[in-house]
Amino acid sequence: MTTNLKHIFILLILRFLTSAVCAQTNLFEDDEMLDAEIKINYSNTLYYPSKKEPNQIETHEVSIKSKLTCQIITFSLKRYEANSKTRNDCSPSMHCPILTGSSNYSEYDDKGEASNIIKFPLEVSVTKTSKKTKSNKLVTTYTYKASGTNEMESVGLEIKPYNAPFGQPQPLSPNYVIWLSGGKDWKYGGKTPYGSGSGQHWDDFEEQLVPSDGPFGIGIPYTFSDADHGVDGAEIYEQLLVSNYKELDNFLLNPIGSFTIKAAGKRYNYFEGNEEREGRVEVEIELTPHLGIVPLKIGK
């Protein structure tokens, strides 16, 4: 399965799981839902063919802020609480969460029809820079910074028991792992979200950077952190782990006040003779009891 198809599939699974639970059990009571605010910082740099001797460098940095509507998967949480060994049943590739969430969330009735859509836009800032070799010198050939409100795309969240995929270390004590993906609303098809910003590009005739007219995209990555990502060779792919699992369990079973989750992971890989890449993902999620925020109604 290709990377793009894989992450579309993940988002569909997350949405299906949440909606199926709600349709079957008529959940969505206040004590079964949570509100959340999420902040994501993503950075990725590619060096061609290597960081030591590059002839081209591509840097991409994205910051995202949004609200989420979250669903506590109570029956899974209580099962893991009752018997810690059942956490081992949740393989790296399985979707067996204690919590799911999305910035674009549908409530379903007992007929399986969407009865309400809660859509929170993403506040996005993007920086992109390209460097290439010109006259045997590495120079900046393109750069821009842009920010704005992105209503075309969404963020999907799953928190589940962590069982290490191939090549990853297994913690001595139980951990949860954050599975975090991006996606686009189907109705926007091939459209691109744009923001306000400024940029420059290299002019070969003038041999210098000149202003760019834009537009400047503020699209988000669709891959932030895959809980089932195995590693081999020189690759580093640090998972977004939640080590204080008991504290999170206690909050989800009795959500009073707020609970903040912070996690970060380093990324690195080297393909000899081709490219070297390094990056980092940081996420902060603040969970609070559901207050029934008035949703943005999205068409019929």
Backbone as numpy.savetxt, mean C-alpha at the origin, in Angstrom:
# Nx Ny Nz CAx CAy CAz Cx Cy Cz
1.46 -15.39 -12.90 0.62 -14.20 -12.90 1.50 -12.96 -12.90
1.27 -11.99 -13.78 2.09 -10.79 -13.85 1.87 -9.96 -12.60
2.82 -9.02 -12.35 2.75 -8.19 -11.14 1.47 -7.39 -11.07
1.08 -6.71 -12.19 -0.13 -5.88 -12.17 -1.37 -6.72 -11.93
-1.46 -7.86 -12.63 -2.63 -8.73 -12.43 -2.68 -9.27 -11.02
-1.50 -9.58 -10.48 -1.43 -10.11 -9.12 -2.02 -9.14 -8.12
-1.70 -7.85 -8.27 -2.16 -6.88 -7.28 -3.60 -6.46 -7.50
-4.06 -6.53 -8.72 -5.50 -6.36 -8.95 -6.26 -7.49 -8.27
-5.72 -8.71 -8.38 -6.33 -9.88 -7.75 -6.37 -9.72 -6.23
-5.26 -9.22 -5.66 -5.20 -9.03 -4.20 -6.29 -8.07 -3.75
-6.45 -6.94 -4.46 -7.47 -5.96 -4.08 -8.86 -6.55 -4.19
-9.09 -7.36 -5.23 -10.39 -8.00 -5.38 -10.66 -8.94 -4.22
-9.64 -9.71 -3.81 -9.79 -10.63 -2.69 -10.13 -9.88 -1.42
-9.40 -8.77 -1.17 -9.66 -7.99 0.04 -11.08 -7.46 0.07
-11.53 -6.93 -1.07 -12.89 -6.37 -1.11 -13.93 -7.47 -1.02
-13.66 -8.60 -1.69 -14.62 -9.70 -1.64 -14.75 -10.24 -0.23
-13.58 -10.43 0.43 -13.60 -10.98 1.78 -14.42 -10.11 2.72
-14.15 -8.80 2.68 -14.87 -7.89 3.57 -16.35 -7.86 3.26
-16.71 -7.75 1.99 -18.12 -7.65 1.63 -18.84 -8.95 1.89
-18.16 -10.08 1.68 -18.80 -11.37 1.92 -19.12 -11.56 3.39
-18.18 -11.16 4.26 -18.42 -11.25 5.69 -19.63 -10.42 6.07
-19.71 -9.20 5.55 -20.81 -8.31 5.90 -22.14 -8.83 5.38
-22.15 -9.37 4.18 -23.40 -9.86 3.60 -23.92 -11.07 4.36
-22.99 -11.91 4.80 -23.41 -13.15 5.44 -23.83 -12.95 6.88
-23.17 -12.00 7.58 -23.42 -11.88 9.01 -24.12 -10.58 9.39
-24.34 -9.71 8.40 -24.98 -8.42 8.66 -24.21 -7.63 9.70
-22.85 -7.67 9.59 -22.04 -6.87 10.48 -22.15 -5.41 10.08
-21.21 -4.60 10.39 -21.23 -3.15 10.24 -21.88 -2.47 11.44
-21.93 -3.16 12.57 -22.24 -2.46 13.80 -21.00 -1.65 14.19
-21.19 -0.63 15.01 -20.08 0.25 15.33 -18.90 -0.50 15.96
-19.19 -1.53 16.76 -18.09 -2.23 17.43 -17.41 -3.23 16.50
-17.86 -3.37 15.26 -17.22 -4.27 14.31 -16.46 -3.51 13.24
-16.58 -2.20 13.24 -15.89 -1.39 12.25 -14.95 -0.42 12.95
-13.95 0.04 12.20 -13.03 1.05 12.71 -12.82 2.10 11.63
-12.52 3.32 12.08 -12.03 4.35 11.17 -10.51 4.36 11.29
-9.86 4.82 10.24 -8.40 4.86 10.28 -7.89 6.01 9.44
-6.73 6.48 9.82 -5.96 7.41 9.00 -4.63 6.75 8.69
-4.24 6.78 7.44 -3.02 6.10 7.02 -2.07 7.09 6.36
-0.79 6.93 6.66 0.27 7.70 6.01 1.27 6.69 5.45
1.61 6.87 4.19 2.56 5.97 3.54 3.67 6.81 2.90
4.90 6.45 3.16 6.05 7.05 2.47 6.77 5.93 1.71
6.90 6.15 0.41 7.49 5.13 -0.47 8.63 5.76 -1.26
9.75 5.06 -1.34 10.86 5.54 -2.16 11.49 4.37 -2.89
11.89 4.62 -4.12 12.51 3.57 -4.93 13.50 4.23 -5.89
14.72 3.71 -5.92 15.74 4.22 -6.82 16.34 3.08 -7.62
16.39 3.24 -8.94 16.98 2.25 -9.85 18.27 2.80 -10.41
19.31 1.98 -10.38 20.61 2.34 -10.96 20.89 1.37 -12.11
21.21 1.91 -13.26 21.54 1.08 -14.41 22.99 1.34 -14.81
23.87 0.32 -14.93 23.62 -1.07 -14.55 23.91 -1.36 -13.09
24.54 -0.38 -12.36 24.84 -0.60 -10.94 24.96 0.75 -10.24
24.86 0.72 -8.93 24.98 1.94 -8.13 26.40 2.48 -8.18
27.38 1.60 -8.26 28.78 2.01 -8.26 29.16 2.72 -9.55
28.66 2.23 -10.68 29.00 2.81 -11.98 27.73 2.98 -12.81
26.88 3.94 -12.45 25.61 4.10 -13.16 25.76 4.95 -14.42
25.00 4.60 -15.45 24.86 5.50 -16.59 23.44 6.06 -16.67
22.60 5.59 -15.74 21.24 6.10 -15.64 20.71 5.83 -14.23
19.99 6.81 -13.66 19.39 6.66 -12.33 17.96 7.17 -12.38
17.04 6.38 -11.84 15.63 6.77 -11.77 15.19 6.75 -10.31
14.71 7.89 -9.81 14.26 7.99 -8.42 12.79 8.35 -8.38
12.06 7.65 -7.52 10.61 7.85 -7.39 10.26 7.88 -5.90
9.69 8.98 -5.44 9.26 9.13 -4.05 7.80 9.53 -4.01
7.04 8.89 -3.14 5.61 9.16 -3.02 5.21 9.21 -1.55
4.42 10.22 -1.20 3.81 10.30 0.13 2.30 10.31 -0.03
1.61 9.52 0.77 0.16 9.37 0.66 -0.47 9.51 2.04
-1.56 10.27 2.09 -2.37 10.36 3.30 -3.82 10.11 2.91
-4.52 9.35 3.74 -5.93 9.09 3.45 -6.63 8.56 4.69
-7.94 8.59 4.64 -8.76 7.89 5.64 -9.13 6.53 5.07
-9.36 5.58 5.96 -9.79 4.24 5.58 -11.03 3.86 6.37
-11.85 3.04 5.77 -12.89 2.34 6.51 -12.41 0.91 6.71
-12.40 0.45 7.96 -11.84 -0.86 8.28 -12.89 -1.78 8.88
-12.69 -3.06 8.69 -13.58 -4.10 9.21 -12.78 -5.06 10.07
-13.18 -5.24 11.31 -12.57 -6.24 12.18 -13.14 -7.61 11.81
-12.28 -8.56 11.53 -12.73 -9.93 11.24 -12.72 -10.68 12.58
-13.79 -10.51 13.31 -13.86 -10.93 14.71 -13.69 -12.43 14.89
-14.32 -13.22 14.00 -14.25 -14.67 14.19 -12.82 -15.17 14.03
-12.04 -14.57 13.12 -10.64 -14.96 12.96 -9.83 -14.54 14.17
-10.06 -13.31 14.62 -9.33 -12.79 15.77 -9.55 -13.66 17.00
-10.80 -14.03 17.26 -11.09 -14.85 18.43 -10.53 -16.27 18.29
-10.49 -16.76 17.07 -9.90 -18.09 16.84 -8.42 -18.08 17.15
-7.71 -17.05 16.68 -6.29 -16.95 16.96 -6.04 -16.73 18.45
-6.93 -15.97 19.09 -6.81 -15.72 20.52 -6.98 -17.00 21.33
-7.96 -17.82 20.92 -8.27 -19.03 21.67 -7.17 -20.08 21.54
-6.54 -20.13 20.38 -5.50 -21.13 20.15 -4.42 -20.51 19.27
-3.31 -20.12 19.89 -2.25 -19.42 19.17 -1.70 -20.24 18.02
-1.77 -21.57 18.12 -1.22 -22.43 17.07 -1.98 -22.28 15.76
-3.24 -21.83 15.82 -4.00 -21.67 14.59 -3.44 -20.55 13.71
-2.60 -19.69 14.28 -1.93 -18.67 13.48 -1.06 -19.30 12.40
-0.56 -20.51 12.69 0.30 -21.21 11.74 -0.48 -21.69 10.52
-1.81 -21.73 10.62 -2.63 -22.18 9.49 -2.69 -21.13 8.39
-2.32 -19.91 8.72 -2.38 -18.79 7.77 -1.07 -18.74 6.98
-1.03 -19.40 5.84 0.19 -19.47 5.05 0.52 -18.09 4.47
1.76 -17.88 3.99 2.14 -16.56 3.48 1.22 -16.01 2.40
0.68 -16.87 1.54 -0.13 -16.39 0.43 -1.63 -16.33 0.74
-2.04 -16.83 1.90 -3.47 -16.85 2.24 -3.93 -15.49 2.76
-5.18 -15.17 2.45 -5.81 -13.97 2.99 -6.69 -14.41 4.17
-6.13 -14.31 5.36 -6.80 -14.75 6.59 -6.62 -13.66 7.64
-7.21 -12.48 7.39 -6.90 -11.30 8.21 -7.68 -11.23 9.51
-7.16 -10.37 10.39 -7.93 -9.94 11.56 -8.53 -8.56 11.30
-7.99 -7.88 10.28 -8.46 -6.53 9.95 -8.25 -6.27 8.46
-9.27 -5.74 7.81 -9.14 -5.29 6.43 -9.59 -3.84 6.37
-9.15 -3.14 5.34 -9.56 -1.75 5.19 -9.30 -1.25 3.80
-9.98 -0.18 3.44 -9.79 0.42 2.13 -10.23 1.87 2.17
-9.63 2.68 1.30 -10.09 4.06 1.14 -11.28 4.13 0.21
-11.61 3.03 -0.44 -12.75 2.94 -1.35 -13.51 1.67 -0.98
-14.57 1.82 -0.21 -15.16 0.69 0.50 -16.66 0.60 0.22
-17.12 -0.61 -0.11 -18.53 -0.81 -0.41 -19.21 -1.61 0.69
-20.38 -1.17 1.10 -21.23 -1.94 2.02 -22.24 -2.71 1.18
-22.44 -3.98 1.52 -23.34 -4.84 0.76 -24.51 -5.29 1.62
-25.69 -5.38 0.99 -26.85 -5.88 1.72 -26.91 -7.39 1.61
-27.98 -7.99 2.18 -28.06 -9.46 2.20 -28.34 -10.06 0.82
-28.59 -9.20 -0.17 -28.76 -9.67 -1.54 -27.45 -9.59 -2.33
-26.39 -9.14 -1.67 -25.11 -9.02 -2.33 -24.98 -7.79 -3.20
-25.89 -6.81 -3.00 -25.85 -5.59 -3.79 -25.25 -4.45 -2.96
-24.47 -3.59 -3.63 -23.85 -2.46 -2.93 -24.93 -1.50 -2.46
-25.03 -1.32 -1.16 -26.03 -0.43 -0.60 -25.46 0.95 -0.27
-24.14 1.03 -0.17 -23.50 2.29 0.15 -22.03 2.21 -0.23
-21.48 3.30 -0.73 -20.06 3.35 -1.08 -19.42 4.48 -0.30
-18.36 4.13 0.40 -17.61 5.11 1.17 -16.29 5.31 0.45
-16.06 6.52 -0.05 -14.87 6.79 -0.84 -14.10 7.96 -0.26
-12.88 7.69 0.15 -12.00 8.73 0.66 -10.90 9.00 -0.35
-10.71 10.24 -0.78 -9.63 10.54 -1.73 -8.27 10.42 -1.06
-7.25 10.27 -1.88 -5.88 10.21 -1.41 -5.22 11.58 -1.60
-4.54 12.05 -0.58 -3.72 13.25 -0.71 -2.29 12.78 -1.02
-1.82 13.10 -2.21 -0.59 12.51 -2.72 0.44 13.57 -3.07
1.69 13.30 -2.74 2.83 14.11 -3.19 3.82 13.18 -3.88
4.30 13.61 -5.03 5.20 12.78 -5.85 6.43 13.58 -6.26
7.58 12.93 -6.18 8.83 13.50 -6.71 9.47 12.45 -7.62
9.80 12.85 -8.83 10.49 11.95 -9.76 11.71 12.66 -10.35
12.80 11.91 -10.45 14.02 12.45 -11.02 14.69 11.40 -11.89
15.13 11.80 -13.08 15.89 10.93 -13.98 17.24 11.55 -14.24
18.27 10.72 -14.21 19.62 11.15 -14.57 20.16 10.22 -15.64
20.81 10.81 -16.63 21.40 10.02 -17.71 22.78 10.58 -18.06
23.55 9.75 -18.73 24.89 10.16 -19.14 24.82 11.02 -20.40
25.36 12.22 -20.30 25.45 13.14 -21.43 26.90 13.61 -21.53
27.52 13.34 -22.68 28.93 13.72 -22.88 29.81 13.19 -21.76
29.59 11.90 -21.45 30.37 11.19 -20.43 30.19 11.75 -19.02
29.08 12.48 -18.81 28.79 13.04 -17.49 27.34 12.74 -17.12
27.13 12.31 -15.89 25.79 12.00 -15.41 25.08 13.29 -15.01
24.00 13.62 -15.71 23.29 14.87 -15.42 21.80 14.58 -15.24
21.12 15.48 -14.53 19.68 15.38 -14.36 19.01 15.73 -15.69
18.20 14.81 -16.20 17.54 15.03 -17.49 16.03 15.27 -17.34
15.49 14.94 -16.16 14.06 15.18 -15.96 13.78 15.17 -14.46
12.99 16.11 -14.00 12.62 16.14 -12.59 11.31 16.90 -12.42
10.51 16.44 -11.48 9.32 17.20 -11.13 8.83 16.85 -9.73
8.12 17.80 -9.16 7.44 17.61 -7.89 5.99 18.03 -8.09
5.07 17.21 -7.62 3.65 17.52 -7.78 2.88 16.97 -6.60
1.75 17.59 -6.32 0.89 17.13 -5.24 -0.56 17.45 -5.58
-1.47 16.77 -4.89 -2.87 17.04 -5.13 -3.75 15.93 -4.60
-5.03 16.03 -4.91 -6.02 15.05 -4.48 -6.24 14.03 -5.60
-6.06 12.77 -5.25 -6.19 11.67 -6.21 -7.46 10.89 -5.87
-8.50 11.04 -6.71 -9.77 10.34 -6.48 -9.92 9.11 -7.38
-8.92 8.86 -8.23 -9.01 7.73 -9.15 -8.51 6.43 -8.53
-7.61 6.56 -7.56 -6.95 5.37 -7.02 -7.26 5.21 -5.54
-6.93 4.04 -5.01 -7.26 3.73 -3.62 -6.16 2.89 -3.00
-6.24 2.77 -1.68 -5.30 1.96 -0.90 -6.07 0.86 -0.20
-5.55 -0.36 -0.28 -6.17 -1.51 0.39 -5.25 -2.07 1.46
-5.82 -2.40 2.61 -5.05 -2.84 3.78 -5.54 -4.20 4.26
-4.60 -5.05 4.64 -4.92 -6.29 5.34 -3.86 -6.52 6.40
-4.29 -6.86 7.62 -3.37 -7.26 8.68 -3.69 -8.70 9.05
-2.70 -9.56 8.98 -2.90 -11.00 9.16 -1.73 -11.60 9.93
-1.88 -12.82 10.46 -0.75 -13.48 11.12 0.41 -13.67 10.15
1.62 -13.48 10.65 2.80 -13.57 9.81 3.42 -14.94 9.87
3.49 -15.58 8.72 4.28 -16.78 8.54 5.22 -16.50 7.37
6.51 -16.62 7.63 7.51 -16.13 6.70 7.49 -16.88 5.37
7.48 -16.14 4.25 7.62 -16.77 2.95 9.06 -17.21 2.71
9.31 -17.83 1.58 10.62 -18.39 1.26 11.74 -17.35 1.43
12.79 -17.75 2.16 13.96 -16.90 2.31 13.85 -15.83 3.37
12.69 -15.70 4.01 12.50 -14.68 5.04 12.62 -15.31 6.43
13.13 -14.56 7.42 13.23 -15.11 8.78 11.87 -15.14 9.47
11.67 -16.16 10.28 10.45 -16.27 11.07 10.73 -15.77 12.48
10.01 -14.76 12.96 10.22 -14.27 14.33 9.98 -15.37 15.36
10.66 -15.26 16.49 10.51 -16.26 17.55 9.14 -16.19 18.20
8.57 -14.99 18.28 7.23 -14.82 18.85 6.27 -14.42 17.73
4.96 -14.59 17.95 3.98 -14.24 16.90 4.06 -12.78 16.49
3.85 -12.55 15.23 3.77 -11.20 14.66 2.59 -11.15 13.72
2.07 -9.95 13.52 1.17 -9.72 12.39 1.98 -9.06 11.28
1.47 -9.15 10.07 2.13 -8.52 8.94 1.11 -7.67 8.19
1.56 -6.53 7.67 0.70 -5.61 6.93 0.84 -5.92 5.44
-0.28 -6.25 4.81 -0.32 -6.44 3.37 -0.95 -5.18 2.78
-0.18 -4.44 2.02 -0.60 -3.10 1.61 -0.47 -2.95 0.10
-1.56 -2.60 -0.56 -1.58 -2.49 -2.02 -2.32 -1.24 -2.46
-2.09 -0.87 -3.71 -2.83 0.21 -4.34 -3.67 -0.32 -5.47
-4.58 0.48 -5.96 -5.44 0.07 -7.07 -6.19 1.25 -7.65
-6.83 1.01 -8.79 -7.57 2.08 -9.47 -9.02 1.68 -9.62
-9.91 2.67 -9.46 -11.33 2.47 -9.71 -11.51 2.14 -11.20
-12.25 1.05 -11.45 -12.40 0.56 -12.82 -12.94 1.63 -13.77
-13.77 2.52 -13.27 -14.43 3.47 -14.18 -13.46 4.49 -14.78
-12.25 4.61 -14.20 -11.29 5.57 -14.73 -10.39 4.97 -15.80
-10.48 3.65 -16.00 -9.76 3.01 -17.08 -8.31 3.42 -17.16
-7.88 3.92 -18.35 -6.49 4.31 -18.56 -6.18 5.75 -18.21
-7.09 6.43 -17.53 -6.85 7.83 -17.16 -5.78 7.94 -16.07
-5.10 9.08 -16.04 -4.03 9.33 -15.08 -4.41 10.49 -14.16
-4.24 10.34 -12.85 -4.49 11.47 -11.94 -3.34 12.48 -12.01
-3.69 13.76 -12.10 -2.67 14.81 -12.19 -2.82 15.75 -11.00
-1.68 16.40 -10.66 -1.68 17.36 -9.58 -1.00 18.64 -10.00
-0.85 19.55 -9.04 -0.17 20.82 -9.29 1.30 20.67 -8.95
2.15 21.23 -9.79 3.57 21.11 -9.52 4.40 21.81 -10.57
5.66 21.51 -10.56 6.58 22.09 -11.53 7.67 21.09 -11.84
8.26 21.24 -13.02 9.29 20.31 -13.41 10.22 20.88 -14.46
11.26 20.13 -14.75 12.23 20.52 -15.77 12.64 19.29 -16.58
13.04 19.52 -17.81 13.57 18.44 -18.65 14.80 18.94 -19.40
15.61 18.01 -19.82 16.88 18.34 -20.48 16.65 18.71 -21.94
17.22 19.80 -22.33 17.16 20.24 -23.72 18.54 19.99 -24.35
18.60 19.08 -25.33 19.88 18.72 -25.93 20.50 19.89 -26.70
19.64 20.74 -27.27 20.17 21.87 -28.04 20.83 22.89 -27.11
20.15 23.20 -25.99 20.69 24.17 -25.05 21.66 23.53 -24.05
21.64 22.19 -24.00 22.48 21.43 -23.08 22.28 21.88 -21.63
21.01 21.99 -21.26 20.66 22.34 -19.88 19.19 22.01 -19.63
18.81 22.09 -18.36 17.42 21.87 -18.00 16.58 23.09 -18.36
15.39 22.82 -18.87 14.44 23.90 -19.17 13.10 23.55 -18.55
12.23 24.53 -18.29 10.94 24.25 -17.63 10.05 23.31 -18.45
9.34 22.43 -17.74 8.37 21.53 -18.36 6.97 22.06 -18.14
6.13 21.89 -19.14 4.75 22.36 -19.04 3.85 21.41 -18.24
4.26 20.17 -18.10 3.38 19.19 -17.45 2.50 18.51 -18.49
1.40 17.85 -18.13 0.91 17.71 -16.75 1.79 16.78 -15.92
1.60 16.84 -14.59 2.42 16.09 -13.67 1.57 15.06 -12.92
1.89 13.80 -13.15 1.10 12.72 -12.58 1.31 12.57 -11.08
0.24 12.19 -10.39 0.32 11.90 -8.95 -0.24 10.51 -8.69
-0.01 9.60 -9.63 -0.42 8.21 -9.44 0.40 7.55 -8.36
-0.17 6.52 -7.74 0.50 5.82 -6.65 1.01 4.47 -7.13
2.00 3.90 -6.44 2.42 2.52 -6.75 1.29 1.55 -6.40
1.25 0.42 -7.09 0.27 -0.61 -6.74 0.91 -1.73 -5.92
2.21 -1.60 -5.71 2.93 -2.55 -4.86 3.61 -1.77 -3.75
3.14 -1.96 -2.52 3.80 -1.38 -1.36 4.49 -2.47 -0.54
3.70 -3.47 -0.15 4.27 -4.55 0.66 3.44 -5.81 0.49
4.08 -6.85 -0.04 3.43 -8.15 -0.24 3.84 -9.10 0.88
2.87 -9.57 1.64 3.17 -10.46 2.76 3.71 -11.80 2.31
3.52 -12.16 1.04 3.97 -13.46 0.55 5.23 -13.36 -0.31
5.92 -12.22 -0.24 7.08 -12.03 -1.10 8.29 -12.79 -0.56
8.71 -13.84 -1.28 9.90 -14.58 -0.92 11.14 -13.91 -1.49
12.29 -14.22 -0.93 13.54 -13.61 -1.39 14.56 -14.69 -1.70
15.49 -14.31 -2.57 16.57 -15.22 -2.96 17.79 -14.37 -3.28
18.98 -14.94 -3.07 20.20 -14.24 -3.43 20.40 -12.98 -2.62
20.73 -11.87 -3.32 21.09 -10.63 -2.65 19.89 -9.79 -2.23
18.67 -10.22 -2.57 17.50 -9.39 -2.32 17.22 -9.19 -0.84
16.82 -7.96 -0.50 16.32 -7.63 0.84 14.90 -7.12 0.67
13.98 -7.71 1.40 12.58 -7.30 1.35 12.01 -7.41 2.76
12.22 -6.35 3.54 11.78 -6.39 4.93 10.26 -6.21 5.00
9.61 -7.14 5.67 8.16 -7.10 5.80 7.73 -6.04 6.81
6.51 -5.54 6.62 5.94 -4.56 7.56 5.29 -5.33 8.70
6.06 -5.57 9.75 5.62 -6.43 10.84 5.07 -5.63 12.02
4.08 -6.24 12.68 3.49 -5.70 13.91 3.82 -6.67 15.02
4.81 -6.33 15.84 5.30 -7.26 16.86 4.46 -7.26 18.13
3.83 -6.13 18.46 3.02 -6.06 19.69 1.61 -6.58 19.42
1.56 -7.84 19.00 0.30 -8.43 18.54 -0.76 -8.50 19.64
-0.33 -8.73 20.91 -1.31 -8.84 21.99 -2.01 -7.51 22.22
-1.26 -6.42 22.13 -1.86 -5.10 22.31 -2.86 -4.80 21.21
-2.52 -5.18 19.98 -3.46 -4.98 18.87 -4.69 -5.85 19.05
-4.50 -7.10 19.45 -5.64 -7.99 19.71 -6.59 -7.36 20.73
-6.02 -6.87 21.83 -6.85 -6.30 22.90 -7.63 -5.09 22.42
-7.00 -4.26 21.60 -7.69 -3.08 21.09 -8.83 -3.48 20.16
-8.58 -4.43 19.26 -9.60 -4.82 18.30 -10.79 -5.49 18.98
-10.54 -6.19 20.08 -11.63 -6.83 20.81 -12.41 -5.83 21.67
-11.79 -4.70 21.96 -12.45 -3.67 22.76 -11.92 -2.31 22.32
-12.35 -1.84 21.14 -11.77 -0.62 20.56 -12.21 0.67 21.26
-11.42 1.09 22.23 -11.66 2.33 22.95 -10.42 3.21 22.77
-10.64 4.49 22.51 -9.51 5.39 22.30 -8.93 5.21 20.91
-7.62 5.11 20.82 -6.98 4.95 19.52 -5.81 3.99 19.65
-5.39 3.48 18.52 -4.25 2.56 18.49 -3.44 2.89 17.24
-2.14 3.12 17.42 -1.28 3.50 16.30 -0.31 2.38 15.96
-0.25 2.06 14.69 0.67 1.05 14.17 1.71 1.75 13.31
2.98 1.47 13.56 4.06 2.00 12.74 4.93 0.84 12.29
5.29 0.85 11.02 6.15 -0.21 10.50 6.94 0.34 9.31
8.10 -0.25 9.08 8.94 0.18 7.97 9.73 -1.01 7.44
10.05 -0.96 6.16 10.80 -2.04 5.55 11.75 -1.55 4.48
12.96 -2.07 4.50 13.97 -1.74 3.49 13.82 -2.69 2.30
14.13 -2.18 1.11 14.08 -2.98 -0.10 15.40 -2.84 -0.86
15.91 -3.96 -1.37 17.15 -3.92 -2.14 17.22 -5.15 -3.04
17.74 -4.94 -4.25 18.00 -6.07 -5.14 19.04 -5.67 -6.17
19.76 -6.66 -6.65 20.82 -6.40 -7.63 20.78 -7.49 -8.70
20.64 -7.05 -9.94 20.68 -7.95 -11.08 21.96 -7.62 -11.84
22.98 -8.43 -11.65 24.32 -8.12 -12.16 24.30 -7.85 -13.66
24.92 -6.73 -14.02 25.01 -6.35 -15.41 23.77 -5.67 -15.96
22.73 -5.53 -15.12 21.47 -4.96 -15.60 21.03 -3.77 -14.75
20.69 -4.03 -13.47 20.24 -2.94 -12.63 20.43 -3.27 -11.16
20.48 -2.22 -10.36 20.52 -2.33 -8.91 19.45 -1.40 -8.37
18.68 -1.87 -7.40 17.59 -1.04 -6.89 17.58 -1.04 -5.36
17.19 0.09 -4.81 17.04 0.19 -3.36 15.84 1.08 -3.04
15.21 0.81 -1.92 14.03 1.59 -1.57 13.61 1.35 -0.13
12.50 1.94 0.22 12.00 1.84 1.59 10.50 2.16 1.59
9.79 1.49 2.46 8.37 1.75 2.67 8.14 2.00 4.16
7.46 3.09 4.47 7.09 3.39 5.86 5.59 3.61 5.92
4.97 3.07 6.94 3.53 3.23 7.08 3.18 3.54 8.53
2.20 4.42 8.70 1.65 4.73 10.02 0.13 4.69 9.90
-0.50 3.91 10.77 -1.95 3.74 10.74 -2.51 4.04 12.12
-3.42 4.97 12.20 -4.09 5.26 13.47 -5.52 4.75 13.39
-5.83 3.80 14.26 -7.16 3.19 14.31 -7.98 3.83 15.42
-9.23 4.13 15.13 -10.15 4.70 16.11 -11.52 4.05 15.95
-12.36 4.06 17.00 -13.72 3.51 16.87 -14.49 4.18 15.74
-15.33 3.44 15.09 -16.12 3.95 13.96 -17.13 4.98 14.45
-17.09 6.16 13.81 -18.00 7.24 14.21 -19.06 7.53 13.18
-19.16 6.69 12.16 -20.20 6.86 11.15 -20.02 8.11 10.34
-18.78 8.34 9.84 -18.51 9.51 9.02 -19.40 9.49 7.80
-19.98 10.63 7.48 -20.86 10.71 6.31 -20.04 10.46 5.06
-20.38 9.42 4.29 -19.57 9.07 3.13 -19.85 9.95 1.92
-18.93 9.92 1.00 -19.12 10.58 -0.30 -19.85 9.60 -1.19
-21.04 9.96 -1.62 -21.83 9.09 -2.48 -21.26 9.10 -3.89
-21.06 7.94 -4.44 -20.49 7.81 -5.77 -21.51 7.19 -6.71
-22.11 8.02 -7.55 -23.00 7.56 -8.62 -23.85 6.33 -8.33
-24.62 5.91 -9.28 -25.39 4.69 -9.17 -24.67 3.56 -9.88
